[in-house]
């Protein structure tokens, strides 16, 4: 879990929120509503129609209910082993 220094709350989910393509011109307003619903915003990716950030697990349903939101997905990390590692 990470600690947000500004608000003193603990967040354990890094999420990617995707905005409906027909509503991309409203992404700034949607970002404000997401923040009010509990998202600590890291980035607003206007050309991709996505907002990334951190939120408590119990706020996921609230994020999904924000108008113009297509999906709320946990961010996944992937890695590639070094070139000289054995095949698994």
Biopython code that builds the backbone (N, CA, C, O; Angstrom):
import numpy as np
from Bio.PDB.StructureBuilder import StructureBuilder

atoms = [
    (1, "UNK", "N", (0.837, -1.188, 0.000)),
    (1, "UNK", "CA", (0.000, 0.000, 0.000)),
    (1, "UNK", "C", (0.874, 1.241, 0.000)),
    (1, "UNK", "O", (1.985, 1.248, 0.532)),
    (2, "UNK", "N", (0.342, 2.291, -0.611)),
    (2, "UNK", "CA", (1.072, 3.554, -0.616)),
    (2, "UNK", "C", (0.320, 4.560, 0.230)),
    (2, "UNK", "O", (-0.895, 4.455, 0.400)),
    (3, "UNK", "N", (1.032, 5.521, 0.752)),
    (3, "UNK", "CA", (0.440, 6.552, 1.589)),
    (3, "UNK", "C", (0.416, 7.858, 0.819)),
    (3, "UNK", "O", (1.450, 8.301, 0.319)),
    (4, "UNK", "N", (-0.740, 8.473, 0.719)),
    (4, "UNK", "CA", (-0.835, 9.769, 0.063)),
    (4, "UNK", "C", (-0.490, 10.830, 1.097)),
    (4, "UNK", "O", (-1.189, 10.969, 2.101)),
    (5, "UNK", "N", (0.574, 11.574, 0.862)),
    (5, "UNK", "CA", (1.063, 12.537, 1.842)),
    (5, "UNK", "C", (0.130, 13.726, 2.023)),
    (5, "UNK", "O", (0.110, 14.342, 3.089)),
    (6, "UNK", "N", (-0.648, 14.055, 0.983)),
    (6, "UNK", "CA", (-1.504, 15.224, 1.073)),
    (6, "UNK", "C", (-2.758, 14.975, 1.888)),
    (6, "UNK", "O", (-3.223, 15.865, 2.599)),
    (7, "UNK", "N", (-3.308, 13.779, 1.794)),
    (7, "UNK", "CA", (-4.585, 13.539, 2.428)),
    (7, "UNK", "C", (-4.501, 12.583, 3.605)),
    (7, "UNK", "O", (-5.458, 12.475, 4.372)),
    (8, "UNK", "N", (-3.374, 11.883, 3.771)),
    (8, "UNK", "CA", (-3.227, 10.984, 4.889)),
    (8, "UNK", "C", (-4.026, 9.701, 4.750)),
    (8, "UNK", "O", (-4.200, 8.986, 5.737)),
    (9, "UNK", "N", (-4.518, 9.384, 3.554)),
    (9, "UNK", "CA", (-5.274, 8.168, 3.345)),
    (9, "UNK", "C", (-4.391, 7.131, 2.653)),
    (9, "UNK", "O", (-3.418, 7.468, 1.979)),
    (10, "UNK", "N", (-4.754, 5.860, 2.837)),
    (10, "UNK", "CA", (-3.990, 4.778, 2.254)),
    (10, "UNK", "C", (-4.697, 4.251, 1.017)),
    (10, "UNK", "O", (-5.906, 4.019, 1.036)),
    (11, "UNK", "N", (-3.940, 4.063, -0.063)),
    (11, "UNK", "CA", (-4.472, 3.559, -1.325)),
    (11, "UNK", "C", (-3.684, 2.323, -1.717)),
    (11, "UNK", "O", (-2.460, 2.294, -1.586)),
    (12, "UNK", "N", (-4.383, 1.299, -2.200)),
    (12, "UNK", "CA", (-3.672, 0.091, -2.560)),
    (12, "UNK", "C", (-3.868, -0.309, -4.019)),
    (12, "UNK", "O", (-3.210, -1.239, -4.487)),
    (13, "UNK", "N", (-4.739, 0.355, -4.738)),
    (13, "UNK", "CA", (-5.001, 0.010, -6.134)),
    (13, "UNK", "C", (-4.566, 1.132, -7.060)),
    (13, "UNK", "O", (-5.002, 2.274, -6.914)),
    (14, "UNK", "N", (-3.708, 0.803, -8.011)),
    (14, "UNK", "CA", (-3.399, 1.736, -9.086)),
    (14, "UNK", "C", (-4.332, 1.361, -10.229)),
    (14, "UNK", "O", (-4.374, 0.202, -10.641)),
    (15, "UNK", "N", (-5.077, 2.331, -10.742)),
    (15, "UNK", "CA", (-6.107, 2.029, -11.732)),
    (15, "UNK", "C", (-5.956, 2.887, -12.987)),
    (15, "UNK", "O", (-5.355, 3.961, -12.978)),
    (16, "UNK", "N", (-6.530, 2.360, -14.060)),
    (16, "UNK", "CA", (-6.648, 3.087, -15.323)),
    (16, "UNK", "C", (-8.135, 3.227, -15.598)),
    (16, "UNK", "O", (-8.848, 2.231, -15.722)),
    (17, "UNK", "N", (-8.598, 4.460, -15.693)),
    (17, "UNK", "CA", (-10.003, 4.738, -15.991)),
    (17, "UNK", "C", (-10.089, 5.161, -17.449)),
    (17, "UNK", "O", (-9.420, 6.104, -17.870)),
    (18, "UNK", "N", (-10.908, 4.466, -18.212)),
    (18, "UNK", "CA", (-11.085, 4.781, -19.628)),
    (18, "UNK", "C", (-12.407, 5.515, -19.814)),
    (18, "UNK", "O", (-13.447, 5.081, -19.319)),
    (19, "UNK", "N", (-12.350, 6.631, -20.533)),
    (19, "UNK", "CA", (-13.521, 7.460, -20.812)),
    (19, "UNK", "C", (-14.126, 7.013, -22.144)),
    (19, "UNK", "O", (-13.398, 6.667, -23.073)),
    (20, "UNK", "N", (-15.444, 7.022, -22.234)),
    (20, "UNK", "CA", (-16.108, 6.661, -23.495)),
    (20, "UNK", "C", (-15.612, 7.563, -24.620)),
    (20, "UNK", "O", (-15.473, 8.773, -24.439)),
    (21, "UNK", "N", (-15.348, 6.972, -25.776)),
    (21, "UNK", "CA", (-14.761, 7.725, -26.891)),
    (21, "UNK", "C", (-15.627, 8.901, -27.322)),
    (21, "UNK", "O", (-15.095, 9.931, -27.735)),
    (22, "UNK", "N", (-16.934, 8.775, -27.238)),
    (22, "UNK", "CA", (-17.804, 9.878, -27.647)),
    (22, "UNK", "C", (-17.797, 11.033, -26.645)),
    (22, "UNK", "O", (-18.327, 12.105, -26.933)),
    (23, "UNK", "N", (-17.197, 10.819, -25.465)),
    (23, "UNK", "CA", (-17.202, 11.827, -24.405)),
    (23, "UNK", "C", (-15.811, 12.391, -24.103)),
    (23, "UNK", "O", (-15.614, 13.003, -23.053)),
    (24, "UNK", "N", (-14.850, 12.196, -24.999)),
    (24, "UNK", "CA", (-13.472, 12.606, -24.727)),
    (24, "UNK", "C", (-13.320, 14.106, -24.492)),
    (24, "UNK", "O", (-12.430, 14.525, -23.752)),
    (25, "UNK", "N", (-14.169, 14.912, -25.105)),
    (25, "UNK", "CA", (-14.062, 16.361, -24.908)),
    (25, "UNK", "C", (-14.401, 16.767, -23.471)),
    (25, "UNK", "O", (-14.133, 17.899, -23.067)),
    (26, "UNK", "N", (-14.980, 15.862, -22.710)),
    (26, "UNK", "CA", (-15.358, 16.145, -21.323)),
    (26, "UNK", "C", (-14.392, 15.536, -20.318)),
    (26, "UNK", "O", (-14.717, 15.454, -19.133)),
    (27, "UNK", "N", (-13.219, 15.107, -20.757)),
    (27, "UNK", "CA", (-12.313, 14.358, -19.886)),
    (27, "UNK", "C", (-11.891, 15.154, -18.654)),
    (27, "UNK", "O", (-11.725, 14.565, -17.586)),
    (28, "UNK", "N", (-11.715, 16.455, -18.760)),
    (28, "UNK", "CA", (-11.331, 17.254, -17.593)),
    (28, "UNK", "C", (-12.435, 17.264, -16.542)),
    (28, "UNK", "O", (-12.155, 17.158, -15.348)),
    (29, "UNK", "N", (-13.679, 17.389, -16.973)),
    (29, "UNK", "CA", (-14.812, 17.346, -16.045)),
    (29, "UNK", "C", (-14.938, 15.968, -15.410)),
    (29, "UNK", "O", (-15.207, 15.847, -14.215)),
    (30, "UNK", "N", (-14.741, 14.931, -16.217)),
    (30, "UNK", "CA", (-14.810, 13.564, -15.706)),
    (30, "UNK", "C", (-13.705, 13.339, -14.680)),
    (30, "UNK", "O", (-13.938, 12.698, -13.655)),
    (31, "UNK", "N", (-12.513, 13.853, -14.939)),
    (31, "UNK", "CA", (-11.396, 13.715, -14.001)),
    (31, "UNK", "C", (-11.742, 14.352, -12.652)),
    (31, "UNK", "O", (-11.422, 13.791, -11.604)),
    (32, "UNK", "N", (-12.387, 15.507, -12.671)),
    (32, "UNK", "CA", (-12.797, 16.155, -11.422)),
    (32, "UNK", "C", (-13.805, 15.302, -10.666)),
    (32, "UNK", "O", (-13.741, 15.195, -9.442)),
    (33, "UNK", "N", (-14.743, 14.689, -11.404)),
    (33, "UNK", "CA", (-15.743, 13.820, -10.766)),
    (33, "UNK", "C", (-15.094, 12.557, -10.212)),
    (33, "UNK", "O", (-15.488, 12.070, -9.152)),
    (34, "UNK", "N", (-14.103, 12.027, -10.920)),
    (34, "UNK", "CA", (-13.375, 10.857, -10.427)),
    (34, "UNK", "C", (-12.633, 11.191, -9.138)),
    (34, "UNK", "O", (-12.597, 10.392, -8.202)),
    (35, "UNK", "N", (-12.045, 12.374, -9.105)),
    (35, "UNK", "CA", (-11.335, 12.810, -7.907)),
    (35, "UNK", "C", (-12.308, 12.925, -6.730)),
    (35, "UNK", "O", (-11.985, 12.521, -5.613)),
    (36, "UNK", "N", (-13.479, 13.467, -6.977)),
    (36, "UNK", "CA", (-14.494, 13.579, -5.923)),
    (36, "UNK", "C", (-14.986, 12.206, -5.459)),
    (36, "UNK", "O", (-15.435, 12.049, -4.324)),
    (37, "UNK", "N", (-14.895, 11.208, -6.358)),
    (37, "UNK", "CA", (-15.331, 9.848, -6.024)),
    (37, "UNK", "C", (-14.236, 9.032, -5.351)),
    (37, "UNK", "O", (-14.458, 7.875, -4.997)),
    (38, "UNK", "N", (-13.048, 9.626, -5.170)),
    (38, "UNK", "CA", (-12.001, 8.944, -4.420)),
    (38, "UNK", "C", (-10.722, 8.631, -5.164)),
    (38, "UNK", "O", (-9.843, 7.977, -4.603)),
    (39, "UNK", "N", (-10.580, 9.070, -6.407)),
    (39, "UNK", "CA", (-9.362, 8.795, -7.172)),
    (39, "UNK", "C", (-8.321, 9.876, -6.912)),
    (39, "UNK", "O", (-8.616, 11.065, -7.032)),
    (40, "UNK", "N", (-7.108, 9.469, -6.559)),
    (40, "UNK", "CA", (-5.970, 10.386, -6.480)),
    (40, "UNK", "C", (-5.320, 10.325, -7.857)),
    (40, "UNK", "O", (-4.688, 9.327, -8.205)),
    (41, "UNK", "N", (-5.474, 11.381, -8.634)),
    (41, "UNK", "CA", (-5.071, 11.387, -10.037)),
    (41, "UNK", "C", (-3.566, 11.540, -10.187)),
    (41, "UNK", "O", (-2.946, 12.421, -9.591)),
    (42, "UNK", "N", (-2.994, 10.653, -11.005)),
    (42, "UNK", "CA", (-1.581, 10.752, -11.364)),
    (42, "UNK", "C", (-1.429, 11.429, -12.721)),
    (42, "UNK", "O", (-0.590, 12.316, -12.882)),
    (43, "UNK", "N", (-2.244, 11.014, -13.707)),
    (43, "UNK", "CA", (-2.148, 11.550, -15.065)),
    (43, "UNK", "C", (-3.515, 11.591, -15.730)),
    (43, "UNK", "O", (-4.357, 10.721, -15.507)),
    (44, "UNK", "N", (-3.723, 12.612, -16.549)),
    (44, "UNK", "CA", (-4.886, 12.680, -17.435)),
    (44, "UNK", "C", (-4.324, 12.583, -18.850)),
    (44, "UNK", "O", (-3.663, 13.504, -19.331)),
    (45, "UNK", "N", (-4.591, 11.464, -19.506)),
    (45, "UNK", "CA", (-4.054, 11.190, -20.841)),
    (45, "UNK", "C", (-5.143, 11.486, -21.863)),
    (45, "UNK", "O", (-5.878, 10.591, -22.280)),
    (46, "UNK", "N", (-5.237, 12.746, -22.259)),
    (46, "UNK", "CA", (-6.343, 13.213, -23.097)),
    (46, "UNK", "C", (-6.422, 12.494, -24.435)),
    (46, "UNK", "O", (-7.513, 12.121, -24.865)),
    (47, "UNK", "N", (-5.294, 12.292, -25.101)),
    (47, "UNK", "CA", (-5.346, 11.659, -26.421)),
    (47, "UNK", "C", (-5.738, 10.192, -26.342)),
    (47, "UNK", "O", (-6.280, 9.647, -27.304)),
    (48, "UNK", "N", (-5.476, 9.548, -25.222)),
    (48, "UNK", "CA", (-5.867, 8.152, -25.040)),
    (48, "UNK", "C", (-7.251, 8.010, -24.417)),
    (48, "UNK", "O", (-7.850, 6.935, -24.450)),
    (49, "UNK", "N", (-7.753, 9.103, -23.848)),
    (49, "UNK", "CA", (-9.042, 9.042, -23.166)),
    (49, "UNK", "C", (-8.966, 8.272, -21.862)),
    (49, "UNK", "O", (-9.897, 7.551, -21.502)),
    (50, "UNK", "N", (-7.845, 8.427, -21.148)),
    (50, "UNK", "CA", (-7.651, 7.691, -19.906)),
    (50, "UNK", "C", (-7.191, 8.611, -18.782)),
    (50, "UNK", "O", (-6.536, 9.629, -19.004)),
    (51, "UNK", "N", (-7.560, 8.211, -17.564)),
    (51, "UNK", "CA", (-7.105, 8.877, -16.358)),
    (51, "UNK", "C", (-6.479, 7.791, -15.492)),
    (51, "UNK", "O", (-7.102, 6.758, -15.247)),
    (52, "UNK", "N", (-5.257, 8.015, -15.030)),
    (52, "UNK", "CA", (-4.600, 7.044, -14.163)),
    (52, "UNK", "C", (-4.476, 7.619, -12.766)),
    (52, "UNK", "O", (-4.380, 8.832, -12.580)),
    (53, "UNK", "N", (-4.479, 6.730, -11.793)),
    (53, "UNK", "CA", (-4.347, 7.181, -10.420)),
    (53, "UNK", "C", (-4.447, 6.040, -9.431)),
    (53, "UNK", "O", (-4.340, 4.868, -9.792)),
    (54, "UNK", "N", (-4.654, 6.405, -8.174)),
    (54, "UNK", "CA", (-4.726, 5.438, -7.073)),
    (54, "UNK", "C", (-6.019, 5.644, -6.305)),
    (54, "UNK", "O", (-6.494, 6.766, -6.129)),
    (55, "UNK", "N", (-6.572, 4.529, -5.855)),
    (55, "UNK", "CA", (-7.817, 4.610, -5.098)),
    (55, "UNK", "C", (-7.917, 3.439, -4.135)),
    (55, "UNK", "O", (-7.323, 2.383, -4.354)),
    (56, "UNK", "N", (-8.666, 3.639, -3.085)),
    (56, "UNK", "CA", (-8.926, 2.561, -2.131)),
    (56, "UNK", "C", (-9.820, 1.522, -2.806)),
    (56, "UNK", "O", (-10.685, 1.875, -3.607)),
    (57, "UNK", "N", (-9.616, 0.253, -2.490)),
    (57, "UNK", "CA", (-10.428, -0.793, -3.119)),
    (57, "UNK", "C", (-11.933, -0.587, -2.956)),
    (57, "UNK", "O", (-12.700, -0.941, -3.851)),
    (58, "UNK", "N", (-12.362, -0.030, -1.845)),
    (58, "UNK", "CA", (-13.797, 0.156, -1.624)),
    (58, "UNK", "C", (-14.392, 1.326, -2.413)),
    (58, "UNK", "O", (-15.599, 1.554, -2.345)),
    (59, "UNK", "N", (-13.579, 2.064, -3.153)),
    (59, "UNK", "CA", (-14.116, 3.166, -3.963)),
    (59, "UNK", "C", (-14.253, 2.794, -5.441)),
    (59, "UNK", "O", (-14.686, 3.624, -6.241)),
    (60, "UNK", "N", (-13.894, 1.565, -5.816)),
    (60, "UNK", "CA", (-13.954, 1.158, -7.226)),
    (60, "UNK", "C", (-15.373, 1.262, -7.799)),
    (60, "UNK", "O", (-15.551, 1.709, -8.932)),
    (61, "UNK", "N", (-16.366, 0.857, -7.032)),
    (61, "UNK", "CA", (-17.750, 0.931, -7.515)),
    (61, "UNK", "C", (-18.151, 2.381, -7.765)),
    (61, "UNK", "O", (-18.836, 2.671, -8.746)),
    (62, "UNK", "N", (-17.734, 3.289, -6.895)),
    (62, "UNK", "CA", (-18.043, 4.711, -7.073)),
    (62, "UNK", "C", (-17.392, 5.272, -8.330)),
    (62, "UNK", "O", (-17.989, 6.091, -9.029)),
    (63, "UNK", "N", (-16.174, 4.835, -8.618)),
    (63, "UNK", "CA", (-15.481, 5.297, -9.821)),
    (63, "UNK", "C", (-16.207, 4.815, -11.076)),
    (63, "UNK", "O", (-16.333, 5.554, -12.052)),
    (64, "UNK", "N", (-16.681, 3.579, -11.041)),
    (64, "UNK", "CA", (-17.386, 3.023, -12.212)),
    (64, "UNK", "C", (-18.719, 3.719, -12.474)),
    (64, "UNK", "O", (-19.212, 3.709, -13.602)),
    (65, "UNK", "N", (-19.298, 4.318, -11.448)),
    (65, "UNK", "CA", (-20.591, 4.987, -11.584)),
    (65, "UNK", "C", (-20.500, 6.417, -12.096)),
    (65, "UNK", "O", (-21.529, 7.028, -12.384)),
    (66, "UNK", "N", (-19.297, 6.966, -12.216)),
    (66, "UNK", "CA", (-19.128, 8.335, -12.718)),
    (66, "UNK", "C", (-19.569, 8.379, -14.182)),
    (66, "UNK", "O", (-19.201, 7.516, -14.979)),
    (67, "UNK", "N", (-20.362, 9.394, -14.523)),
    (67, "UNK", "CA", (-20.828, 9.547, -15.902)),
    (67, "UNK", "C", (-19.665, 9.596, -16.877)),
    (67, "UNK", "O", (-18.626, 10.189, -16.583)),
    (68, "UNK", "N", (-19.835, 8.976, -18.034)),
    (68, "UNK", "CA", (-18.889, 8.974, -19.154)),
    (68, "UNK", "C", (-17.725, 7.998, -18.976)),
    (68, "UNK", "O", (-16.837, 7.942, -19.826)),
    (69, "UNK", "N", (-17.716, 7.225, -17.878)),
    (69, "UNK", "CA", (-16.651, 6.241, -17.661)),
    (69, "UNK", "C", (-17.014, 4.945, -18.377)),
    (69, "UNK", "O", (-18.094, 4.389, -18.180)),
    (70, "UNK", "N", (-16.089, 4.479, -19.210)),
    (70, "UNK", "CA", (-16.259, 3.212, -19.929)),
    (70, "UNK", "C", (-15.831, 2.036, -19.054)),
    (70, "UNK", "O", (-16.536, 1.031, -18.963)),
    (71, "UNK", "N", (-14.652, 2.172, -18.401)),
    (71, "UNK", "CA", (-14.160, 1.079, -17.566)),
    (71, "UNK", "C", (-13.178, 1.592, -16.518)),
    (71, "UNK", "O", (-12.575, 2.656, -16.662)),
    (72, "UNK", "N", (-13.040, 0.799, -15.461)),
    (72, "UNK", "CA", (-12.047, 1.036, -14.415)),
    (72, "UNK", "C", (-11.297, -0.280, -14.259)),
    (72, "UNK", "O", (-11.880, -1.293, -13.872)),
    (73, "UNK", "N", (-9.993, -0.260, -14.565)),
    (73, "UNK", "CA", (-9.197, -1.491, -14.559)),
    (73, "UNK", "C", (-7.962, -1.321, -13.695)),
    (73, "UNK", "O", (-7.353, -0.251, -13.685)),
    (74, "UNK", "N", (-7.585, -2.366, -12.969)),
    (74, "UNK", "CA", (-6.323, -2.277, -12.227)),
    (74, "UNK", "C", (-5.156, -2.219, -13.202)),
    (74, "UNK", "O", (-5.171, -2.882, -14.239)),
    (75, "UNK", "N", (-4.156, -1.431, -12.869)),
    (75, "UNK", "CA", (-2.967, -1.342, -13.718)),
    (75, "UNK", "C", (-2.101, -2.562, -13.455)),
    (75, "UNK", "O", (-1.838, -2.909, -12.303)),
    (76, "UNK", "N", (-1.668, -3.199, -14.501)),
    (76, "UNK", "CA", (-0.824, -4.392, -14.402)),
    (76, "UNK", "C", (0.588, -4.060, -14.858)),
    (76, "UNK", "O", (0.788, -3.276, -15.786)),
    (77, "UNK", "N", (1.561, -4.669, -14.194)),
    (77, "UNK", "CA", (2.960, -4.497, -14.583)),
    (77, "UNK", "C", (3.457, -5.792, -15.197)),
    (77, "UNK", "O", (3.137, -6.882, -14.723)),
    (78, "UNK", "N", (4.230, -5.663, -16.240)),
    (78, "UNK", "CA", (4.832, -6.822, -16.881)),
    (78, "UNK", "C", (6.318, -6.575, -17.047)),
    (78, "UNK", "O", (6.766, -5.433, -17.158)),
    (79, "UNK", "N", (7.063, -7.643, -17.062)),
    (79, "UNK", "CA", (8.493, -7.516, -17.241)),
    (79, "UNK", "C", (9.016, -8.593, -18.169)),
    (79, "UNK", "O", (8.366, -9.614, -18.392)),
    (80, "UNK", "N", (10.166, -8.356, -18.688)),
    (80, "UNK", "CA", (10.839, -9.297, -19.575)),
    (80, "UNK", "C", (12.137, -9.702, -18.889)),
    (80, "UNK", "O", (12.890, -8.848, -18.423)),
    (81, "UNK", "N", (12.400, -11.020, -18.827)),
    (81, "UNK", "CA", (13.658, -11.436, -18.202)),
    (81, "UNK", "C", (14.856, -10.965, -19.022)),
    (81, "UNK", "O", (14.722, -10.694, -20.215)),
    (82, "UNK", "N", (16.010, -10.867, -18.399)),
    (82, "UNK", "CA", (17.208, -10.449, -19.125)),
    (82, "UNK", "C", (17.492, -11.397, -20.305)),
    (82, "UNK", "O", (17.129, -12.572, -20.247)),
    (83, "UNK", "N", (18.125, -10.908, -21.356)),
    (83, "UNK", "CA", (18.375, -11.720, -22.550)),
    (83, "UNK", "C", (19.201, -12.982, -22.272)),
    (83, "UNK", "O", (19.069, -13.972, -22.992)),
    (84, "UNK", "N", (20.034, -12.957, -21.258)),
    (84, "UNK", "CA", (20.888, -14.109, -20.991)),
    (84, "UNK", "C", (20.279, -15.099, -19.998)),
    (84, "UNK", "O", (20.953, -16.044, -19.589)),
    (85, "UNK", "N", (19.016, -14.902, -19.601)),
    (85, "UNK", "CA", (18.388, -15.819, -18.636)),
    (85, "UNK", "C", (17.923, -17.083, -19.351)),
    (85, "UNK", "O", (17.713, -17.094, -20.564)),
    (86, "UNK", "N", (17.768, -18.150, -18.562)),
    (86, "UNK", "CA", (17.319, -19.421, -19.107)),
    (86, "UNK", "C", (15.851, -19.353, -19.533)),
    (86, "UNK", "O", (15.075, -18.580, -18.971)),
    (87, "UNK", "N", (15.478, -20.150, -20.511)),
    (87, "UNK", "CA", (14.079, -20.234, -20.945)),
    (87, "UNK", "C", (13.293, -20.942, -19.864)),
    (87, "UNK", "O", (13.748, -21.941, -19.307)),
    (88, "UNK", "N", (12.127, -20.429, -19.571)),
    (88, "UNK", "CA", (11.318, -21.039, -18.516)),
    (88, "UNK", "C", (10.174, -21.814, -19.086)),
    (88, "UNK", "O", (9.388, -22.394, -18.337)),
]
sb = StructureBuilder()
sb.init_structure("model")
sb.init_model(0)
sb.init_chain("A")
sb.init_seg("    ")
for serial, (resi, resn, name, xyz) in enumerate(atoms, 1):
    if name == "N":
        sb.init_residue(resn, " ", resi, " ")
    sb.init_atom(name, np.array(xyz, "f"), 0.0, 1.0, " ", f" {name:<3s}", serial, name[0])
structure = sb.get_structure()
